[in-house]
């Protein structure tokens, strides 16, 4: 039993996700090939996955090229995932007055935007798996640009609704496959920090957009939100096309190094996390393969990355939920994240009324609290996630278990305290600074839940992580859409405290469930590798 993780008597010797990460004294390797290792201070860390000799392998790209690609993705996520959704949050009252519509109708502009994002998820998953991430991301960015152009000239409620629906097609890709892109570019011991960069973008940065959007609406009018977004989206499309090549790669399936003790007894046989590999018969890439030209890299279509038909892939986000841990991951991160979105739905309603009487700009400034909370939370997770995983691997005879990522989930209880605190302080009409602090506390705690669970999904079930993240986005956005129908009326009926006490209790219950996943996760991974229900259902349906 490694650091509390249960092995069981029927567990496989080769459990997907369990890898020999740290080369420590007293271990040799069963494989004759010497595994490639990291350099510098991490020279004893074995590279997982093992890179090929192909210079076009994303794992072999230069550090700066990887950082540039991630930066472009982060820019896209800032615009399409973090800004498009909450774009109108601080302006709800102003737009309602302009169109002479109730607040619920204006809230539904965001609701419909999110339901389109959720409904498009199966398409995002299928096309990204079949044809690669690049064409999907480009299409999503172009949808954002078109929707923003329509929004910038909209003069009626229905025109603005059309703009928000089109913008909705830009959200899902940047909320889901940006996570799996990290798995394409980086090794296991490097992923934690980059996953939390994406998490930070999707959570904290959405508050930054509200901080900026409020004063813009107050000074220039809400149409300028779309004018500015048009310019930024256009720039991001250009950068994406020119400098972000396809990261999907058909990797040769390798037998991962098996650590043995000094007396020759095999301690654990670890398998590599194989990601996005659909054809195990592919020959090894020869070391003489030439580097792709710039023209080849900017190609939108670079071939098929899966032999499965598109209809089978469309079911992927649904079928992945036959995996209990994947289902847990989707519900856990989706529900906990939704509590923060629920707050953003009600801030204009609560704080524009007496006794606060905040202006649109001041309501936007309220997002400083959750933004700073997200900065603190994501920074702490980013700095500790990989270090904790490596430390635990070294204290587990060099063997890394994906469940090590879940140890930081305990700090997600901070979000529970923030939710209870937000409801209590807002209901008691306490200082606006105290209320805002509670909102920030909520997002800090959510950062631990999202960052840890996202890293766990990639490391434990790498081959289906794309489907897991897409299912997560689909679940979250439908949940957000549901909130837009009742959260404002709930506040009117029962006061501001009641909803957030309920959300706090639900979040606490979900966070506790991380413990059995940590304890039994390896046993379940072993069982799943022998009885993959997702593949069984596919074979039964499609032959």
Protein Blocks (a to p, Z undefined) as FASTA:
>chain_A
ZZhiagbjmbcfbdghiacfbccehiacfblbdcdddehjllmpccdddddfbfklmklp
cfklmmmmmmmmmmmmmmmmmmmmmmmmmmmmmmmmmnopafklmmmmmmmmmmmmmmmm
mmmmmmmmmnojklmmmmmmmmmmmmmmmmmmgcbfklmmmmmmmmmmmmmmmmmmmmmm
mmmmpcfklmmmmmmmmmmmmmmmmmmmmmmmmmmmmmnopklmmmmmmmmmmmmmmmmm
mmmccfbdcdddddddddddfkopafbdcddddehiablkbccddfkbccddfklmmpmb
gcjfbfbdfklmmmmmmmmmmpmklmmmmmmmmmmmmmmmmmmmmmmmmmmpcfklpafk
lmmmmmmmmmmmmmmmmmmmmmmmmmmmmmmmmmngopacfklmmmmmmmmmmmmmmmmm
mmmmmmnopafklmmmmmmmmmmmmmmmmmmmmmmmmmmmmmlmmmmmmmmmmmmmmmmm
mmmmmmmmmmmmnojklmmmmmmmmmmmmmmmmmmmmmmmmmmmmmmmmmcfklmmmmmm
nZZ
